């Protein structure tokens, strides 16, 4: 899910971002978002979390049929 944020830039940085976004045929918002995601993926913490997620996702012996149904999850007692 994408979220909107407000950022503050110098005029010089904004001018550069607008030119860069135009060169890449995208918006400044999308350009900044892509740059932040690239920075995030450069960190060790991201890759450690990704590896943990992969292990959780592929627990042996657990199949989709073993999971609760939507009705069971939302059942009220």
ZAKE-117994 format. One line per field, with one value per residue (C-alpha): residue number from 1; x negated, y, z negated; residue in three letters. Coordinates in Angstrom, 2 decimals. Example, Ala and Ser with C-alpha at 12.3 -4.5 7.8 and 13.67 -1.06 7.14 Angstrom:
# ZAKE-117994
resi = [1, 2] .
x = [-12.30, -13.67] .
y = [-4.50, -1.06] .
z = [-7.80, -7.14] .
resn = [ALA, SER] .
//
This chain:
# ZAKE-117994
resi = [1, 2, 3, 4, 5, 6, 7, 8, 9, 10, 11, 12, 13, 14, 15, 16, 17, 18, 19, 20, 21, 22, 23, 24, 25, 26, 27, 28, 29, 30, 31, 32, 33, 34, 35, 36, 37, 38, 39, 40, 41, 42, 43, 44, 45, 46, 47, 48, 49, 50, 51, 52, 53, 54, 55, 56, 57, 58, 59, 60, 61, 62, 63, 64, 65, 66, 67, 68, 69, 70, 71, 72, 73, 74, 75, 76, 77] .
x = [0.00, -1.42, -1.28, -1.72, -4.30, -5.37, -9.04, -10.96, -13.70, -15.97, -15.12, -18.28, -17.37, -13.82, -15.06, -17.40, -14.61, -12.23, -14.82, -15.72, -12.06, -11.43, -14.44, -13.03, -9.46, -8.14, -6.97, -9.15, -7.11, -7.77, -11.44, -11.94, -10.04, -12.24, -15.40, -14.30, -13.45, -16.88, -18.54, -16.42, -17.47, -21.13, -20.89, -21.75, -18.64, -16.39, -18.04, -18.04, -14.31, -13.73, -15.54, -13.51, -10.30, -11.26, -11.84, -8.48, -6.75, -8.15, -7.68, -7.77, -4.63, -2.35, -0.03, 2.72, 5.30, 3.83, 4.60, 7.79, 10.53, 11.65, 14.82, 12.82, 10.51, 13.43, 15.60, 16.84, 17.34] .
y = [0.00, 3.35, 6.31, 10.00, 12.05, 15.68, 16.53, 19.79, 20.40, 23.24, 24.87, 23.41, 19.86, 20.29, 21.56, 18.57, 16.16, 17.63, 17.30, 13.76, 12.76, 14.23, 12.35, 9.12, 9.94, 9.74, 12.05, 13.59, 11.64, 8.31, 9.20, 9.95, 6.80, 4.65, 6.27, 5.56, 1.96, 1.49, 2.92, 0.65, -2.42, -1.49, -1.97, -5.20, -4.90, -5.14, -8.32, -9.90, -9.20, -10.53, -13.79, -14.17, -13.58, -16.23, -18.77, -18.01, -18.18, -21.62, -23.53, -27.22, -29.18, -26.14, -25.80, -23.36, -25.98, -26.04, -22.37, -20.95, -19.93, -16.32, -17.23, -18.90, -15.91, -13.48, -15.74, -14.00, -15.95] .
z = [0.00, 1.00, -1.38, -0.70, -2.61, -2.53, -2.23, -2.28, 0.29, 1.23, 4.53, 6.01, 4.94, 6.21, 9.57, 9.84, 8.86, 11.45, 14.21, 13.15, 12.97, 16.42, 17.81, 16.36, 17.44, 13.89, 11.11, 8.42, 5.88, 7.57, 8.09, 4.39, 3.43, 5.68, 4.29, 0.71, 1.53, 3.12, -0.01, -2.22, -0.26, -0.68, -4.44, -6.21, -8.37, -5.31, -4.07, -7.54, -7.85, -4.33, -5.16, -8.38, -6.40, -3.84, -6.63, -8.21, -4.83, -4.05, -7.30, -6.40, -7.01, -7.03, -4.08, -3.20, -4.17, -7.70, -8.19, -9.61, -7.21, -6.98, -8.89, -11.67, -12.01, -12.35, -14.50, -17.63, -20.82] .
resn = [UNK, UNK, UNK, UNK, UNK, UNK, UNK, UNK, UNK, UNK, UNK, UNK, UNK, UNK, UNK, UNK, UNK, UNK, UNK, UNK, UNK, UNK, UNK, UNK, UNK, UNK, UNK, UNK, UNK, UNK, UNK, UNK, UNK, UNK, UNK, UNK, UNK, UNK, UNK, UNK, UNK, UNK, UNK, UNK, UNK, UNK, UNK, UNK, UNK, UNK, UNK, UNK, UNK, UNK, UNK, UNK, UNK, UNK, UNK, UNK, UNK, UNK, UNK, UNK, UNK, UNK, UNK, UNK, UNK, UNK, UNK, UNK, UNK, UNK, UNK, UNK, UNK] .
//
